[in-house]
Amino acid sequence: MSDSVTIHGSVSDTSHKPIFMIKVRAFQRDHELELADREVERTYTGDDGVYSFEVPRAPTTLIFDTHGSLTNARDWHPSVVANIDPHADEKYVRCDRILMKVGLGTPDVSCIDALAGYTFGNLLCAREPDSGYAEAAASRLSMMKVPPPLSQIRQLLLDSFYEQTK
């Protein structure tokens, strides 16, 4: 059994067109220091929307998001996948994502996925303030069309991101 696993996959839009330069970050629990999850690896998708990295074999959370310094910073909503736990005999774990384009109407499930991504991004931003990320996130989130039951969650996240831009 290896002490690490390769997590790889592709990131695309709803028509399966690859998305370039999406930041993919891996987080794992820091049991020794008893801290919340910490970033263990990061990479960006290539021209073909593909990413790959090796992480310690442990439950892992992935976040797929844009970065404030990139030209696509306001184009895509984030996505998060929590609790990937590779089996002892797995060398590779594939995790493909379809991101929601900012400004388009989407199914309720896609809105829930994006709101979870923003919630995780908000948590990270609260830990390590990043007004640039908060501003880009608020801009994207303000254009998100959500069904009424999710509008309160969207507003709470917007308020938090706006507060972090000050």
C-alpha positions in Angstrom: 0.0 0.0 0.0 1.3 3.4 -1.0 1.2 6.4 1.4 -0.1 8.6 -1.4 -2.7 8.7 -4.2 -3.0 10.6 -7.4 -6.2 12.6 -7.8 -6.9 13.6 -11.4 -9.7 14.6 -13.6 -11.1 17.2 -16.0 -13.1 20.4 -15.5 -15.6 21.4 -18.2 -18.7 23.4 -18.9 -22.1 21.9 -19.4 -21.4 21.2 -23.1 -18.2 19.3 -22.0 -15.9 22.1 -23.3 -12.7 22.0 -21.2 -12.1 25.0 -18.9 -8.6 26.3 -18.8 -6.9 27.7 -15.6 -9.3 26.6 -12.9 -7.5 26.4 -9.6 -7.9 23.0 -8.0 -6.9 22.7 -4.3 -6.8 19.7 -2.0 -7.4 20.0 1.7 -6.9 17.4 4.4 -7.4 17.3 8.2 -4.2 18.1 10.2 -4.6 15.5 12.9 -1.2 16.1 14.6 -1.9 19.8 15.2 -5.7 19.2 15.6 -6.3 22.0 13.2 -9.0 22.4 10.6 -8.3 21.2 7.1 -5.2 22.5 5.6 -4.2 22.8 2.0 -1.9 20.0 0.9 -1.7 20.5 -2.8 -2.9 22.9 -5.6 -2.7 23.0 -9.4 -4.4 24.6 -12.3 -6.2 22.9 -15.2 -4.4 22.9 -18.5 -5.7 23.9 -22.0 -7.5 20.5 -22.1 -9.2 21.2 -18.7 -7.2 18.3 -17.1 -5.5 18.4 -13.7 -3.5 15.9 -11.6 -1.6 15.9 -8.3 -0.5 13.5 -5.7 -1.6 13.8 -2.1 -1.1 11.8 1.1 -3.6 8.9 1.3 -6.3 10.4 3.6 -9.8 11.8 3.3 -9.5 14.8 1.0 -11.7 17.8 0.0 -11.3 19.4 -3.4 -12.3 22.9 -4.4 -12.5 24.0 -8.0 -12.5 27.8 -8.4 -11.1 30.7 -10.3 -8.4 33.0 -9.0 -8.7 36.7 -8.7 -5.6 37.3 -10.8 -6.7 35.3 -13.8 -8.7 36.5 -16.8 -11.5 34.0 -16.0 -11.8 35.2 -12.4 -15.5 36.2 -12.9 -16.6 33.6 -15.4 -17.2 30.4 -13.4 -18.9 29.5 -10.1 -16.9 27.2 -7.8 -17.5 23.6 -6.9 -16.5 21.6 -3.9 -16.2 17.8 -3.3 -15.8 16.8 0.3 -14.7 13.5 1.8 -12.9 11.7 -1.0 -11.5 8.7 0.8 -9.4 6.4 -1.5 -9.4 2.7 -0.8 -6.1 1.2 0.3 -5.5 -0.5 -3.1 -6.4 2.6 -5.2 -3.5 4.4 -6.9 -5.6 6.9 -8.8 -8.9 8.6 -8.0 -10.7 10.4 -10.8 -12.8 13.4 -10.0 -14.4 15.3 -13.0 -16.3 18.5 -12.5 -18.8 20.5 -14.5 -18.7 24.2 -13.5 -21.6 26.5 -13.8 -21.1 29.6 -16.0 -21.8 32.9 -14.3 -25.0 34.6 -15.5 -26.7 31.5 -16.9 -29.9 29.9 -15.5 -29.1 26.5 -14.2 -30.7 23.5 -12.4 -31.3 23.7 -8.6 -28.7 21.0 -8.0 -26.0 23.1 -9.8 -26.9 26.1 -7.6 -26.5 24.0 -4.5 -23.1 22.8 -5.7 -22.0 26.4 -6.4 -23.3 27.6 -3.1 -21.3 24.9 -1.3 -18.2 26.0 -3.3 -18.8 29.6 -2.2 -19.3 28.5 1.4 -16.0 26.7 1.4 -14.3 29.7 -0.3 -15.8 32.0 2.3 -14.4 29.8 5.1 -11.0 30.0 3.5 -11.2 33.7 3.0 -12.2 34.2 6.7 -9.1 32.2 7.7 -6.7 34.0 5.4 -8.2 37.3 4.3 -8.1 37.9 0.6 -10.1 40.9 -0.4 -9.4 40.3 -4.1 -11.0 36.8 -3.9 -13.9 38.2 -1.8 -14.6 40.9 -4.4 -14.6 38.4 -7.3 -16.7 35.9 -5.4 -19.3 38.6 -4.5 -19.4 39.7 -8.1 -20.0 36.2 -9.4 -22.5 35.3 -6.6 -24.5 38.5 -7.2 -25.2 37.3 -10.7 -26.2 33.8 -9.6 -29.9 33.0 -10.3 -31.1 30.8 -7.5 -34.6 29.4 -6.6 -36.4 31.1 -3.7 -35.4 28.5 -1.0 -31.7 29.2 -1.7 -31.9 33.0 -1.9 -31.3 33.4 1.9 -28.1 31.3 1.7 -26.9 33.3 -1.3 -27.6 36.6 0.5 -25.7 35.5 3.7 -22.7 34.6 1.5 -22.9 37.8 -0.4 -23.0 39.8 2.9 -20.0 38.0 4.2 -18.0 38.5 1.0 -18.9 42.2 0.9 -17.8 42.5 4.5 -14.4 40.9 3.6 -13.8 43.4 0.8 -13.7 46.3 3.3 
